[in-house]
C-alpha cells in the first residue's frame, strides 16, 4: 500500500480543516470460492489501524477538525453488468468518532455482506479504542 496524496482543506471561514489521505495498491481483495471478495482478516485490520493511528499522530499539535482516509484496492472486479469495481474502504475521524464505509461489488454484497458488516463494526470499535 502506498500513499497517493495527503492534503488538508480549510473552510472559507477557517473553522474547519479536513485532512484527506489517499492510499493506493491496498490488498483489499482476496480470492473467494466464487471470485474475489473483500479481505476481512485480522492482519488486514491490524494494518489499517496502524496506518490510521500513525497518520493521526503526525499532526497532533495542529490537528484538523476531521481526517478522512481512502484505501483503494489494487484489484478490479466486474459486477454483473460488466462494470469495473475497485473496492475501496473509507474512514472518517471527527471528534474521536470513527465512521467507515466500503465500496464493494454486487458479488461481494451477495456472498459477503454479513461478514463485511461484522468487520466494519469491529473495525470502528477498534479504531475508537486507539
C-alpha positions, 0 to 999 in steps of 0.5 A: 500500500502506498500513499497517493496524496495527503492534503488538508482543506480549510473552510472559507471561514477557517473553522474547519480543516479536513485532512484527506489521505489517499492510499493506493495498491491496498490488498483489499481483495482476496480470492473467494470460492466464487471470485474475489471478495473483500479481505476481512482478516485480522492482519488486514485490520491490524494494518489499517489501524496502524496506518490510521493511528500513525497518520493521526499522530503526525499532526497532533499539535495542529490537528484538523477538525476531521481526517478522512482516509481512502484505501483503494484496492489494487484489484478490479472486479466486474459486477454483473453488468460488466462494470469495473469495481475497485473496492475501496474502504473509507474512514472518517475521524471527527471528534474521536468518532470513527465512521467507515464505509466500503465500496464493494461489488454486487458479488461481494454484497451477495456472498459477503455482506454479513461478514463485511458488516461484522468487520466494519463494526469491529473495525470502528470499535477498534479504531475508537479504542486507539 
